[in-house]
C-alpha cells in the first residue's frame, strides 16, 4: 500500500512499496465517518495488510469486516463516505491508472471512477458540504500545487491553485461550516525552521495564516477541543527510534496550546480519530512492533490498548497524516 506520509523516513520501514446540528455536522464527525464502517458514531479500528491486500476492520458496534480490496504496490488508501449513507466505504486510489475503486457500503456495489493521473496525491474529502466524500487530488506541477475536485453535490469540477509544489496538504474544516477547506503546511528553509499553515476558508474565502510547528513535523488534522472546527496540529518525531513523539495542537476554540508526549518515533504510526464518539479527536497511534492501537480517549483520559493487526500492516487512519 502506498504511503502518503512523505516527510518521515520511518514509514518506509513498514512499506518498501511505493506504498458530521451546527458543530456536529462538521470537523470531527466528517473525519470520523471516513472510518466509521458501522455508523455508530465511533471510528473503527482498521488495518490494511499488504501481504494479502485485505482490510481488517474491528467494528466498535460489534462484529468484523474482512475485505480483500486494492493492490499494495500501486494503491493509496482513500476511505470516505462516498455514497452518503453515514458509513465508511472501502476505497483506494490507484496511482498507475488514476482510478478510484470502492465498494459502496449502502449496497455493496463496486464503483470505479477515473479522476487523476499518475503522480497525483489523493485528498478525497467533503468539499461541497453535501454529506458525501468528493473525489479530489492534488497535482504538483511547475512549482505549484493544483487542487482538482469532482463535487458530488452537482457533478461540477473545480481546479484551483493553492500552495507550492513543496508544500504538504493539511485538509480540514477549519471554519466549521461543514465543508473542507483548501489547506497546506509550508516548511521553512531548514528541517528545524518554523513551518506555516495557509488555509482558505470555504465559508468566506478569507485566509488563516499561522506559524505552527517545524518543517519536519507531521500534520495530524482533527477537532481535539470539540468546537466543530479542525485544529491546526502536528506531531514531532524524536531524534532516535526510541524517542517519544510529541503532539502540538493549537485549539481553534481559544487559541490555546495542547502539548502531549504520546507514542514512539520508530514503531508508531499516527492514527488519530474519534474512537469514543464524544465529538473530539483522540490521540492515537498504531504500534507496528505488536500490532496494537494505543488510544488516549478524550472522553475520560483513559488509555485504551487494543491488539488489532500484525507487524507490517498499515492503520487505515494514517491516511489523514501528511
MIFI-963399 format. One record per residue (C-alpha): y, x, z. Coordinates in nm, 2 decimals, always signed. Example, Ala and Ser with C-alpha at 12.3 -4.5 7.8 and 13.67 -1.06 7.14 Angstrom:
+--------+--------+--------+
:     yy :     xx :     zz :
+--------+--------+--------+
:  -0.45 :  +1.23 :  +0.78 :
:  -0.11 :  +1.37 :  +0.71 :
+--------+--------+--------+
% end
This chain:
+--------+--------+--------+
:     yy :     xx :     zz :
+--------+--------+--------+
:  +0.00 :  +0.00 :  +0.00 :
:  +0.34 :  +0.14 :  -0.09 :
:  +0.58 :  +0.20 :  +0.19 :
:  +0.95 :  +0.13 :  +0.17 :
:  +1.01 :  +0.32 :  +0.49 :
:  +1.16 :  +0.60 :  +0.30 :
:  +1.36 :  +0.80 :  +0.55 :
:  +1.08 :  +0.93 :  +0.76 :
:  +0.80 :  +1.17 :  +0.67 :
:  +0.58 :  +1.01 :  +0.94 :
:  +0.50 :  +0.71 :  +0.73 :
:  +0.34 :  +0.94 :  +0.47 :
:  +0.06 :  +1.04 :  +0.71 :
:  -0.06 :  +0.68 :  +0.70 :
:  -0.04 :  +0.64 :  +0.33 :
:  -0.06 :  +0.92 :  +0.08 :
:  -0.04 :  +0.64 :  -0.17 :
:  +0.29 :  +0.55 :  -0.33 :
:  +0.25 :  +0.31 :  -0.09 :
:  +1.54 :  -2.05 :  +1.06 :
:  +2.04 :  -2.67 :  +1.40 :
:  +2.31 :  -2.42 :  +1.38 :
:  +2.18 :  -2.10 :  +1.53 :
:  +1.81 :  -2.18 :  +1.49 :
:  +1.82 :  -2.21 :  +1.11 :
:  +1.95 :  -1.86 :  +1.06 :
:  +1.89 :  -1.50 :  +1.16 :
:  +1.57 :  -1.45 :  +1.36 :
:  +1.39 :  -1.78 :  +1.27 :
:  +1.42 :  -1.68 :  +0.90 :
:  +1.29 :  -1.33 :  +0.97 :
:  +1.01 :  -1.47 :  +1.18 :
:  +0.90 :  -1.72 :  +0.92 :
:  +0.81 :  -1.44 :  +0.69 :
:  +0.53 :  -1.35 :  +0.94 :
:  +0.45 :  -1.70 :  +1.08 :
:  +0.14 :  -1.79 :  +0.90 :
:  +0.06 :  -2.10 :  +1.11 :
:  +0.41 :  -2.25 :  +1.15 :
:  +0.40 :  -2.24 :  +1.53 :
:  +0.74 :  -2.08 :  +1.57 :
:  +0.60 :  -1.73 :  +1.65 :
:  +0.54 :  -1.43 :  +1.43 :
:  +0.17 :  -1.35 :  +1.39 :
:  +0.01 :  -1.01 :  +1.43 :
:  -0.09 :  -0.89 :  +1.08 :
:  -0.20 :  -0.57 :  +0.92 :
:  -0.30 :  -0.47 :  +0.57 :
:  -0.60 :  -0.24 :  +0.52 :
:  -0.57 :  -0.01 :  +0.22 :
:  -0.94 :  +0.07 :  +0.21 :
:  -1.03 :  -0.28 :  +0.11 :
:  -0.69 :  -0.45 :  +0.02 :
:  -0.74 :  -0.71 :  +0.29 :
:  -0.47 :  -0.88 :  +0.50 :
:  -0.59 :  -0.94 :  +0.86 :
:  -0.38 :  -1.20 :  +1.05 :
:  -0.42 :  -1.30 :  +1.41 :
:  -0.26 :  -1.64 :  +1.43 :
:  -0.06 :  -1.70 :  +1.75 :
:  -0.16 :  -2.06 :  +1.74 :
:  -0.52 :  -1.98 :  +1.72 :
:  -0.76 :  -1.86 :  +1.45 :
:  -0.76 :  -1.58 :  +1.20 :
:  -0.68 :  -1.53 :  +0.83 :
:  -0.86 :  -1.26 :  +0.63 :
:  -0.74 :  -1.25 :  +0.27 :
:  -0.81 :  -0.98 :  +0.01 :
:  -0.48 :  -0.96 :  -0.18 :
:  -0.29 :  -0.68 :  -0.36 :
:  -0.36 :  -0.32 :  -0.45 :
:  -0.30 :  -0.04 :  -0.21 :
:  -0.19 :  +0.21 :  -0.47 :
:  +0.07 :  +0.00 :  -0.65 :
:  +0.20 :  -0.28 :  -0.43 :
:  +0.47 :  -0.34 :  -0.18 :
:  +0.40 :  -0.60 :  +0.09 :
:  +0.66 :  -0.87 :  +0.04 :
:  +0.58 :  -1.16 :  +0.28 :
:  +0.81 :  -1.47 :  +0.29 :
:  +0.81 :  -1.84 :  +0.28 :
:  +0.84 :  -1.88 :  -0.10 :
:  +0.72 :  -2.24 :  -0.11 :
:  +0.93 :  -2.37 :  +0.18 :
:  +0.66 :  -2.52 :  +0.39 :
:  +0.75 :  -2.32 :  +0.71 :
:  +0.46 :  -2.09 :  +0.68 :
:  +0.44 :  -1.73 :  +0.56 :
:  +0.29 :  -1.67 :  +0.22 :
:  +0.07 :  -1.37 :  +0.15 :
:  +0.27 :  -1.19 :  -0.12 :
:  +0.32 :  -0.85 :  -0.28 :
:  +0.54 :  -0.70 :  -0.54 :
:  +0.37 :  -0.47 :  -0.79 :
:  +0.57 :  -0.16 :  -0.89 :
:  +0.36 :  -0.09 :  -1.20 :
:  +0.44 :  -0.42 :  -1.38 :
:  +0.74 :  -0.57 :  -1.18 :
:  +0.54 :  -0.88 :  -1.10 :
:  +0.54 :  -1.08 :  -0.77 :
:  +0.20 :  -1.20 :  -0.68 :
:  +0.15 :  -1.45 :  -0.40 :
:  -0.07 :  -1.73 :  -0.25 :
:  +0.12 :  -2.04 :  -0.16 :
:  +0.03 :  -2.14 :  +0.20 :
:  +0.11 :  -2.51 :  +0.11 :
:  -0.17 :  -2.55 :  -0.14 :
:  -0.34 :  -2.20 :  -0.17 :
:  -0.24 :  -2.18 :  -0.53 :
:  -0.19 :  -1.84 :  -0.70 :
:  +0.16 :  -1.76 :  -0.84 :
:  +0.27 :  -1.47 :  -1.05 :
:  +0.64 :  -1.42 :  -1.14 :
:  +0.78 :  -1.12 :  -1.33 :
:  +1.10 :  -1.01 :  -1.17 :
:  +1.20 :  -0.64 :  -1.15 :
:  +1.09 :  -0.32 :  -1.31 :
:  +0.91 :  +0.00 :  -1.20 :
:  +1.12 :  +0.19 :  -0.95 :
:  +1.29 :  -0.11 :  -0.80 :
:  +1.28 :  -0.19 :  -0.43 :
:  +1.17 :  -0.55 :  -0.33 :
:  +1.42 :  -0.72 :  -0.10 :
:  +1.30 :  -1.09 :  -0.10 :
:  +1.50 :  -1.30 :  +0.15 :
:  +1.66 :  -1.64 :  +0.15 :
:  +2.00 :  -1.56 :  +0.00 :
:  +2.09 :  -1.92 :  -0.10 :
:  +2.01 :  -2.09 :  +0.23 :
:  +1.76 :  -2.35 :  +0.09 :
:  +1.48 :  -2.25 :  +0.33 :
:  +1.28 :  -2.07 :  +0.06 :
:  +1.25 :  -1.70 :  +0.01 :
:  +1.41 :  -1.58 :  -0.31 :
:  +1.27 :  -1.31 :  -0.54 :
:  +1.50 :  -1.01 :  -0.52 :
:  +1.50 :  -0.64 :  -0.60 :
:  +1.74 :  -0.35 :  -0.56 :
:  +1.78 :  -0.11 :  -0.85 :
:  +1.93 :  +0.23 :  -0.81 :
:  +2.09 :  +0.34 :  -1.14 :
:  +2.38 :  +0.56 :  -1.25 :
:  +2.47 :  +0.63 :  -0.88 :
:  +2.49 :  +0.27 :  -0.79 :
:  +2.28 :  +0.01 :  -0.62 :
:  +2.24 :  -0.32 :  -0.81 :
:  +2.10 :  -0.63 :  -0.63 :
:  +1.91 :  -0.88 :  -0.85 :
:  +1.84 :  -1.22 :  -0.70 :
:  +1.65 :  -1.51 :  -0.85 :
:  +1.77 :  -1.81 :  -0.65 :
:  +1.51 :  -2.07 :  -0.56 :
:  +1.77 :  -2.34 :  -0.50 :
:  +1.86 :  -2.37 :  -0.86 :
:  +1.68 :  -2.10 :  -1.06 :
:  +2.01 :  -1.92 :  -1.11 :
:  +2.02 :  -1.54 :  -1.15 :
:  +2.25 :  -1.31 :  -0.96 :
:  +2.32 :  -0.94 :  -1.05 :
:  +2.56 :  -0.78 :  -0.80 :
:  +2.66 :  -0.42 :  -0.75 :
:  +2.68 :  -0.34 :  -0.38 :
:  +2.62 :  +0.01 :  -0.24 :
:  +2.54 :  +0.35 :  -0.38 :
:  +2.20 :  +0.48 :  -0.51 :
:  +2.17 :  +0.70 :  -0.20 :
:  +2.22 :  +0.41 :  +0.05 :
:  +1.94 :  +0.22 :  +0.23 :
:  +1.91 :  -0.16 :  +0.23 :
:  +1.97 :  -0.34 :  +0.55 :
:  +1.90 :  -0.71 :  +0.48 :
:  +2.00 :  -0.97 :  +0.74 :
:  +2.20 :  -1.28 :  +0.81 :
:  +2.49 :  -1.11 :  +0.99 :
:  +2.73 :  -1.40 :  +0.99 :
:  +2.47 :  -1.67 :  +1.09 :
:  +2.53 :  -1.91 :  +0.80 :
:  +2.17 :  -1.94 :  +0.71 :
:  +2.20 :  -1.71 :  +0.41 :
:  +2.10 :  -1.34 :  +0.39 :
:  +2.39 :  -1.10 :  +0.32 :
:  +2.40 :  -0.80 :  +0.09 :
:  +2.40 :  -0.51 :  +0.34 :
:  +2.34 :  -0.14 :  +0.33 :
:  +2.33 :  +0.16 :  +0.56 :
:  +2.51 :  +0.46 :  +0.42 :
:  +2.41 :  +0.80 :  +0.55 :
:  +2.66 :  +1.07 :  +0.64 :
:  +2.68 :  +1.42 :  +0.49 :
:  +2.40 :  +1.56 :  +0.71 :
:  +2.10 :  +1.43 :  +0.89 :
:  +2.29 :  +1.44 :  +1.22 :
:  +2.61 :  +1.28 :  +1.08 :
:  +2.70 :  +0.93 :  +1.16 :
:  +2.59 :  +0.65 :  +0.93 :
:  +2.80 :  +0.35 :  +0.83 :
:  +2.69 :  -0.01 :  +0.77 :
:  +2.85 :  -0.21 :  +0.49 :
:  +2.79 :  -0.59 :  +0.50 :
:  +2.93 :  -0.85 :  +0.26 :
:  +2.92 :  -1.18 :  +0.45 :
:  +2.79 :  -1.47 :  +0.24 :
:  +3.00 :  -1.72 :  +0.44 :
:  +3.34 :  -1.60 :  +0.31 :
:  +3.29 :  -1.28 :  +0.11 :
:  +3.46 :  -1.06 :  +0.36 :
:  +3.32 :  -0.73 :  +0.48 :
:  +3.18 :  -0.59 :  +0.80 :
:  +3.21 :  -0.21 :  +0.82 :
:  +3.06 :  -0.05 :  +1.12 :
:  +2.98 :  +0.31 :  +1.21 :
:  +2.64 :  +0.29 :  +1.38 :
:  +2.36 :  +0.54 :  +1.43 :
:  +2.28 :  +0.86 :  +1.24 :
:  +2.18 :  +0.93 :  +0.88 :
:  +1.81 :  +0.96 :  +0.95 :
:  +1.79 :  +0.66 :  +1.18 :
:  +1.56 :  +0.37 :  +1.05 :
:  +1.72 :  +0.03 :  +1.00 :
:  +1.54 :  -0.24 :  +1.21 :
:  +1.71 :  -0.58 :  +1.15 :
:  +1.67 :  -0.86 :  +1.40 :
:  +1.85 :  -1.11 :  +1.62 :
:  +1.80 :  -0.93 :  +1.95 :
:  +2.05 :  -1.13 :  +2.15 :
:  +1.96 :  -1.48 :  +2.02 :
:  +2.31 :  -1.58 :  +1.89 :
:  +2.18 :  -1.68 :  +1.55 :
:  +2.31 :  -1.36 :  +1.38 :
:  +2.13 :  -1.04 :  +1.27 :
:  +2.24 :  -0.75 :  +1.49 :
:  +2.31 :  -0.40 :  +1.35 :
:  +2.01 :  -0.20 :  +1.48 :
:  +1.84 :  +0.14 :  +1.43 :
:  +1.55 :  +0.33 :  +1.56 :
:  +1.59 :  +0.71 :  +1.62 :
:  +1.28 :  +0.93 :  +1.59 :
:  +1.24 :  +1.23 :  +1.82 :
:  +1.21 :  +1.60 :  +1.73 :
:  +0.83 :  +1.62 :  +1.77 :
:  +0.54 :  +1.38 :  +1.71 :
:  +0.50 :  +1.31 :  +2.08 :
:  +0.87 :  +1.24 :  +2.13 :
:  +0.98 :  +0.89 :  +2.21 :
:  +1.16 :  +0.65 :  +1.97 :
:  +1.49 :  +0.52 :  +2.08 :
:  +1.63 :  +0.18 :  +1.97 :
:  +2.01 :  +0.14 :  +1.94 :
:  +2.13 :  -0.22 :  +1.89 :
:  +2.48 :  -0.35 :  +1.86 :
:  +2.48 :  -0.71 :  +1.98 :
:  +2.67 :  -0.94 :  +1.75 :
:  +2.74 :  -1.18 :  +2.04 :
:  +2.97 :  -0.94 :  +2.23 :
:  +2.96 :  -0.60 :  +2.06 :
:  +2.77 :  -0.46 :  +2.35 :
:  +2.51 :  -0.18 :  +2.32 :
:  +2.14 :  -0.21 :  +2.38 :
:  +1.96 :  +0.13 :  +2.41 :
:  +1.59 :  +0.13 :  +2.48 :
:  +1.34 :  +0.41 :  +2.47 :
:  +1.03 :  +0.25 :  +2.32 :
:  +0.75 :  +0.39 :  +2.11 :
:  +0.62 :  +0.73 :  +2.00 :
:  +0.75 :  +0.92 :  +1.70 :
:  +0.43 :  +1.05 :  +1.55 :
:  +0.20 :  +0.75 :  +1.58 :
:  +0.40 :  +0.43 :  +1.59 :
:  +0.54 :  +0.21 :  +1.31 :
:  +0.82 :  -0.03 :  +1.39 :
:  +0.70 :  -0.39 :  +1.39 :
:  +1.00 :  -0.59 :  +1.54 :
:  +1.00 :  -0.97 :  +1.52 :
:  +0.99 :  -1.28 :  +1.74 :
:  +0.64 :  -1.29 :  +1.87 :
:  +0.71 :  -1.51 :  +2.18 :
:  +0.91 :  -1.78 :  +1.99 :
:  +1.22 :  -1.76 :  +2.20 :
:  +1.45 :  -1.70 :  +1.90 :
:  +1.51 :  -1.34 :  +1.99 :
:  +1.37 :  -1.03 :  +1.82 :
:  +1.12 :  -0.85 :  +2.03 :
:  +1.10 :  -0.47 :  +2.03 :
:  +0.76 :  -0.39 :  +1.89 :
:  +0.55 :  -0.11 :  +1.74 :
:  +0.21 :  -0.07 :  +1.60 :
:  +0.02 :  +0.24 :  +1.71 :
:  -0.20 :  +0.40 :  +1.44 :
:  -0.40 :  +0.61 :  +1.69 :
:  -0.56 :  +0.30 :  +1.85 :
:  -0.47 :  +0.01 :  +1.61 :
:  -0.27 :  -0.18 :  +1.87 :
:  +0.05 :  -0.37 :  +1.88 :
:  +0.29 :  -0.30 :  +2.17 :
:  +0.53 :  -0.59 :  +2.21 :
:  +0.81 :  -0.60 :  +2.47 :
:  +0.87 :  -0.97 :  +2.50 :
:  +1.23 :  -1.07 :  +2.51 :
:  +1.15 :  -1.39 :  +2.69 :
:  +1.03 :  -1.23 :  +3.01 :
:  +1.04 :  -0.85 :  +2.96 :
:  +0.66 :  -0.82 :  +2.98 :
:  +0.48 :  -0.56 :  +2.77 :
:  +0.21 :  -0.72 :  +2.57 :
:  -0.06 :  -0.49 :  +2.42 :
:  -0.29 :  -0.64 :  +2.16 :
:  -0.56 :  -0.44 :  +1.97 :
:  -0.54 :  -0.55 :  +1.61 :
:  -0.64 :  -0.33 :  +1.32 :
:  -0.77 :  +0.02 :  +1.28 :
:  -0.63 :  +0.37 :  +1.21 :
:  -0.46 :  +0.39 :  +0.86 :
:  -0.39 :  +0.01 :  +0.85 :
:  -0.03 :  -0.09 :  +0.79 :
:  +0.15 :  -0.35 :  +1.00 :
:  +0.30 :  -0.61 :  +0.77 :
:  +0.60 :  -0.65 :  +0.99 :
:  +0.70 :  -0.30 :  +0.90 :
:  +0.81 :  -0.43 :  +0.56 :
:  +1.15 :  -0.50 :  +0.71 :
:  +1.22 :  -0.15 :  +0.83 :
:  +1.40 :  +0.09 :  +0.59 :
+--------+--------+--------+
% end
